[in-house]
Amino acid sequence: MGSQVTLAEVAERAGVSLATASRVVNGSERVVGAGLRERVLAAAQELGYTANTFAQAIARGRSDVVGLVVPDIQDPYFSVIAAAAMAAVEPTGEMMLGTTLRRQEQELRYVSTMRARRARALIMVGSRTTDNAHTRQVAQAIADFVAGGGRAVVIGQDKLGTDTVLPQNRAGAKDLAVALVDQGHKTFGVLAGPNTLLTARDRVDGFVEGLAKRGKRAGVVVHSDFTRDGGYQAMSEVLDRRTRPGCVFAVNDVMAIGAMAAVRDRGLSLPGDMAVAGFDDIPTLRDVAPSLTTVRLPLEDMGRMAGSMAMEEQAGERRRVIRVKGEVILRDSTRL
């Protein structure tokens, strides 16, 4: 029988009304007596009935689904956060993962989908952009979701009016610049990522600020995609210049990995001919040689925090902004 069994058949087997069977199976707030409840559950088990999760959501007013939206599941930054959030959610909820493929218009579609499915909560991971109109649209969509009884948590900039886990991107990049100058590096370049991405902008601004604190400047800034191939392309442009910087900062680790590949492909050595630093401290750096200097963000902690906040039953009177500090990790890729 399996999935072909209907709730009406369960009700008939248990000798109860369809409404009573629905209240038991779908979790309505209306209480059903213990005897009737046991009869319905026994009948459902005997027949192999599979509950309709959408019907359950309607009966309860919400489902146990938590939607998690990330820009790119292939990027270890997002996959680590997603895995940690899932670990926090799954004991009492069900995670549904969506990726926008770095197309910001997809964010609105996912928020609408979670609202239509009466999701329990929504976790949005990723940077805002310079498109303020889009940010306002997403913020309104999330506000509507919350007004309908859902919870929402953001990992990224505090721009969407809800509980937020906020990485200190600018401060971390500033600390890194100061550490690199103190290490003895004298000339610098920046692989800046997309000019429209606020995370990239914050990291570039922080790095430039840190250099200025030590009386230095970035001699070259190259914009590209926020990906491994973007890092390779941007570093190639730097290497084509007549005057090259001695140390290059890539605004995330996957870009730094691409940049290191570009240096090797030119027959140059790391860090002898070119020093490279990144940002995030993704787990895959364990296999990168030379080991990459970076700014470590506690990615698993960030995912767990967001997952835990999403699963809280009651929202607080005030929304929370949890600031997460980065830690500079100096490794072989910038050693003089």
C-alpha positions as CSV (number, residue, x, y, z in Angstrom):
1,M,0.0,0.0,0.0
2,G,2.7,2.5,1.1
3,S,2.1,6.0,-0.1
4,Q,-1.2,5.1,-1.8
5,V,-3.0,4.8,1.6
6,T,-5.3,7.8,2.3
7,L,-6.1,9.4,5.6
8,A,-9.7,8.4,5.0
9,E,-8.7,4.8,5.0
10,V,-6.8,5.3,8.3
11,A,-10.0,6.9,9.8
12,E,-12.1,4.0,8.6
13,R,-9.8,1.4,10.0
14,A,-9.6,3.2,13.4
15,G,-13.4,3.7,13.4
16,V,-13.1,7.5,13.8
17,S,-14.1,10.5,11.8
18,L,-11.7,11.9,9.1
19,A,-11.4,15.1,11.2
20,T,-10.3,13.1,14.3
21,A,-7.7,11.2,12.2
22,S,-6.4,14.4,10.8
23,R,-6.0,16.0,14.2
24,V,-4.0,13.0,15.4
25,V,-1.8,12.5,12.3
26,N,-1.3,16.2,11.4
27,G,-0.7,17.5,14.9
28,S,-3.7,19.9,15.4
29,E,-3.7,22.0,18.6
30,R,-7.2,20.4,19.4
31,V,-6.7,17.6,21.8
32,V,-7.7,14.1,21.0
33,G,-8.3,11.6,23.8
34,A,-5.6,9.0,24.4
35,G,-7.7,6.1,23.4
36,L,-8.7,7.5,20.1
37,R,-5.2,8.7,19.5
38,E,-3.8,5.2,20.0
39,R,-6.4,3.7,17.6
40,V,-5.5,6.2,14.9
41,L,-1.8,5.7,15.2
42,A,-2.2,1.9,15.2
43,A,-4.3,2.0,12.1
44,A,-1.8,4.3,10.3
45,Q,1.0,1.9,11.2
46,E,-0.9,-1.2,10.1
47,L,-1.8,0.4,6.7
48,G,1.6,2.0,6.2
49,Y,0.2,5.5,6.0
50,T,2.7,8.3,5.2
51,A,1.6,11.7,6.5
52,N,1.2,14.7,4.2
53,T,3.7,17.2,5.5
54,F,1.9,20.1,3.9
55,A,-1.3,19.1,5.6
56,Q,0.6,18.9,8.9
57,A,1.9,22.4,8.4
58,I,-1.6,23.7,7.8
59,A,-3.0,21.9,10.9
60,R,-0.2,23.2,13.2
61,G,0.1,26.6,11.6
62,R,3.7,25.9,10.6
63,S,6.0,23.0,9.6
64,D,9.2,21.7,11.2
65,V,11.2,22.9,8.1
66,V,14.0,25.3,8.5
67,G,15.1,26.9,5.2
68,L,18.8,27.6,4.8
69,V,19.8,29.8,1.8
70,V,23.4,30.2,0.7
71,P,25.0,31.8,-2.4
72,D,27.2,28.9,-3.4
73,I,27.3,25.4,-1.8
74,Q,30.6,24.6,-3.5
75,D,32.3,27.3,-1.5
76,P,33.7,25.7,1.7
77,Y,32.8,28.9,3.6
78,F,29.1,28.2,3.1
79,S,29.3,24.4,3.2
80,V,30.9,24.5,6.7
81,I,28.3,27.0,8.0
82,A,25.5,24.9,6.5
83,A,26.7,21.6,8.0
84,A,27.0,23.3,11.5
85,A,23.5,24.9,11.2
86,M,22.1,21.6,10.1
87,A,23.6,19.9,13.2
88,A,21.8,22.5,15.4
89,V,18.5,22.2,13.6
90,E,18.0,18.4,13.0
91,P,17.3,17.2,16.5
92,T,13.9,18.9,16.4
93,G,13.6,20.2,12.9
94,E,14.2,19.4,9.2
95,M,16.6,21.4,7.1
96,M,15.9,22.4,3.6
97,L,18.9,23.8,1.7
98,G,18.8,26.2,-1.2
99,T,21.5,27.9,-3.2
100,T,21.1,31.1,-5.2
101,L,24.1,30.3,-7.4
102,R,25.2,33.9,-6.5
103,R,22.1,35.3,-8.3
104,Q,20.6,37.7,-5.8
105,E,17.1,37.7,-7.3
106,Q,16.9,34.0,-6.2
107,E,16.8,35.1,-2.6
108,L,13.3,36.5,-2.9
109,R,12.1,33.3,-4.5
110,Y,13.4,31.2,-1.6
111,V,11.9,33.5,1.0
112,S,8.5,33.3,-0.7
113,T,8.8,29.5,-1.0
114,M,9.5,29.1,2.7
115,R,6.6,31.3,3.6
116,A,4.3,29.3,1.3
117,R,5.5,26.1,3.0
118,R,4.8,27.5,6.4
119,A,8.5,26.9,7.4
120,R,9.4,27.2,11.0
121,A,12.4,29.4,10.3
122,L,14.7,30.8,7.7
123,I,18.5,31.2,7.8
124,M,20.0,33.5,5.2
125,V,23.8,33.3,4.7
126,G,25.8,35.6,2.6
127,S,26.8,39.2,1.8
128,R,24.5,42.0,0.9
129,T,25.3,44.0,-2.2
130,T,25.3,47.7,-3.2
131,D,21.8,47.1,-4.7
132,N,19.8,48.9,-1.9
133,A,16.5,48.3,-3.6
134,H,17.0,44.6,-3.6
135,T,18.1,44.7,0.0
136,R,14.8,46.5,0.9
137,Q,12.8,43.9,-1.0
138,V,14.4,41.0,0.9
139,A,14.0,42.8,4.2
140,Q,10.3,43.3,3.5
141,A,9.9,39.6,2.4
142,I,11.6,38.5,5.6
143,A,9.4,40.8,7.7
144,D,6.3,39.3,6.1
145,F,7.7,35.8,6.9
146,V,8.2,36.7,10.5
147,A,4.8,38.4,10.8
148,G,3.3,35.1,9.7
149,G,4.9,33.3,12.7
150,G,8.3,32.3,11.2
151,R,11.8,32.9,12.7
152,A,14.6,34.4,10.7
153,V,18.3,34.7,11.2
154,V,21.0,36.2,9.0
155,I,24.7,35.5,8.8
156,G,26.2,38.5,7.1
157,Q,25.7,42.3,7.3
158,D,23.1,43.7,9.6
159,K,20.9,45.0,6.8
160,L,17.7,42.8,6.9
161,G,16.2,43.8,10.3
162,T,16.4,40.4,12.0
163,D,18.7,38.4,14.3
164,T,22.1,38.6,12.8
165,V,25.5,36.8,13.2
166,L,27.8,39.5,12.0
167,P,31.4,38.7,11.0
168,Q,33.8,41.5,11.7
169,N,35.2,41.6,8.2
170,R,36.7,45.1,8.2
171,A,38.4,44.7,11.6
172,G,39.8,41.3,10.6
173,A,41.3,42.6,7.4
174,K,42.8,45.6,9.2
175,D,44.5,43.4,11.7
176,L,45.9,41.3,8.9
177,A,47.4,44.3,7.1
178,V,49.1,45.4,10.3
179,A,50.4,41.9,10.9
180,L,51.8,41.7,7.4
181,V,53.6,45.0,7.6
182,D,55.0,44.1,11.0
183,Q,56.2,40.8,9.4
184,G,58.3,42.9,7.1
185,H,56.3,43.2,3.9
186,K,56.7,46.5,2.1
187,T,54.6,46.5,-1.1
188,F,51.0,45.3,-1.4
189,G,48.3,44.4,-3.8
190,V,44.6,43.4,-3.3
191,L,42.5,40.9,-5.1
192,A,39.3,42.7,-4.2
193,G,36.5,40.5,-5.5
194,P,33.3,42.1,-6.9
195,N,33.0,45.8,-6.2
196,T,29.2,45.4,-5.5
197,L,29.7,42.8,-2.7
198,L,29.7,44.4,0.7
199,T,31.8,41.6,2.3
200,A,34.5,42.2,-0.3
201,R,34.3,46.0,0.1
202,D,34.5,45.7,3.9
203,R,37.6,43.5,3.7
204,V,39.3,45.8,1.1
205,D,38.5,48.9,3.2
206,G,39.8,47.3,6.4
207,F,43.0,46.1,4.7
208,V,43.7,49.5,3.2
209,E,43.0,51.1,6.6
210,G,45.5,48.7,8.3
211,L,48.2,49.5,5.7
212,A,47.6,53.2,6.3
213,K,48.1,52.7,10.0
214,R,51.6,51.5,9.2
215,G,52.3,54.2,6.6
216,K,51.7,51.8,3.6
217,R,49.3,51.7,0.7
218,A,48.0,49.1,-1.8
219,G,49.8,49.7,-5.0
220,V,47.3,47.7,-7.1
221,V,43.7,46.7,-6.5
222,V,42.1,44.2,-9.0
223,H,38.4,43.3,-9.0
224,S,37.1,39.9,-10.1
225,D,34.6,37.1,-9.2
226,F,34.5,35.9,-5.5
227,T,35.7,32.5,-6.6
228,R,38.8,30.4,-7.2
229,D,38.9,31.3,-10.9
230,G,38.3,34.9,-10.0
231,G,41.4,34.8,-7.8
232,Y,43.4,33.2,-10.6
233,Q,42.3,35.8,-13.1
234,A,43.0,38.7,-10.7
235,M,46.5,37.4,-9.8
236,S,47.3,36.9,-13.5
237,E,46.5,40.6,-14.0
238,V,48.8,41.5,-11.1
239,L,51.6,39.3,-12.5
240,D,51.3,41.0,-15.9
241,R,52.2,44.4,-14.4
242,R,55.7,45.7,-14.9
243,T,56.0,46.5,-11.2
244,R,54.6,43.7,-8.9
245,P,53.8,44.0,-5.3
246,G,55.6,41.7,-2.9
247,C,52.5,40.6,-1.0
248,V,49.0,40.2,-2.2
249,F,45.8,39.9,-0.1
250,A,42.9,38.0,-1.6
251,V,39.6,38.9,0.1
252,N,38.6,35.2,0.6
253,D,40.5,31.9,0.8
254,V,39.2,30.4,-2.4
255,M,40.4,33.4,-4.3
256,A,43.8,33.1,-2.6
257,I,44.0,29.4,-3.7
258,G,43.4,30.5,-7.3
259,A,46.0,33.2,-6.9
260,M,48.6,30.8,-5.6
261,A,47.9,28.6,-8.6
262,A,48.5,31.5,-11.0
263,V,51.8,32.3,-9.3
264,R,52.9,28.6,-9.7
265,D,51.8,28.5,-13.3
266,R,54.2,31.4,-14.1
267,G,57.0,29.4,-12.7
268,L,57.3,31.7,-9.6
269,S,57.8,30.6,-6.0
270,L,55.6,31.1,-3.0
271,P,56.4,33.0,-0.9
272,G,59.9,33.8,-2.4
273,D,58.6,35.6,-5.4
274,M,55.1,36.5,-4.2
275,A,53.5,36.3,-0.7
276,V,49.7,35.6,-0.6
277,A,47.2,35.9,2.2
278,G,43.5,35.2,2.3
279,F,40.5,35.4,4.6
280,D,38.1,32.9,6.3
281,D,40.4,29.9,7.2
282,I,38.3,27.3,5.3
283,P,39.0,23.6,6.2
284,T,40.5,22.8,2.8
285,L,43.5,25.0,3.6
286,R,44.9,21.9,5.4
287,D,45.9,20.6,1.9
288,V,47.3,23.8,0.5
289,A,51.1,24.3,0.2
290,P,52.6,26.5,1.3
291,S,50.1,26.9,4.2
292,L,48.0,30.0,3.7
293,T,48.2,33.1,6.0
294,T,44.6,34.1,6.6
295,V,42.0,35.6,9.0
296,R,40.2,32.8,10.8
297,L,36.4,33.1,11.3
298,P,34.8,30.5,13.5
299,L,32.6,29.2,10.7
300,E,31.2,26.2,12.6
301,D,30.3,28.4,15.6
302,M,28.6,30.8,13.3
303,G,26.5,28.1,11.8
304,R,25.6,26.6,15.2
305,M,24.6,30.0,16.5
306,A,22.3,30.7,13.6
307,G,20.8,27.3,13.8
308,S,20.1,27.6,17.5
309,M,18.5,31.0,17.2
310,A,16.3,29.8,14.4
311,M,15.0,26.9,16.5
312,E,14.1,29.0,19.5
313,E,10.4,28.9,20.3
314,Q,9.9,32.5,21.3
315,A,11.5,35.6,19.7
316,G,13.0,38.1,22.1
317,E,11.7,41.6,22.5
318,R,14.9,42.9,20.8
319,R,16.6,41.5,17.8
320,R,20.2,40.4,18.4
321,V,23.3,41.2,16.5
322,I,26.2,38.9,17.5
323,R,29.5,40.2,16.3
324,V,32.1,37.6,15.4
325,K,35.8,38.6,15.6
326,G,38.4,37.2,13.2
327,E,41.8,36.0,14.2
328,V,44.9,36.6,12.1
329,I,46.8,33.3,11.4
330,L,50.3,33.8,10.0
331,R,51.5,30.8,8.0
332,D,54.2,30.0,5.4
333,S,52.6,31.8,2.4
334,T,53.8,35.1,3.8
335,R,56.9,34.1,5.6
336,L,60.0,36.1,4.8
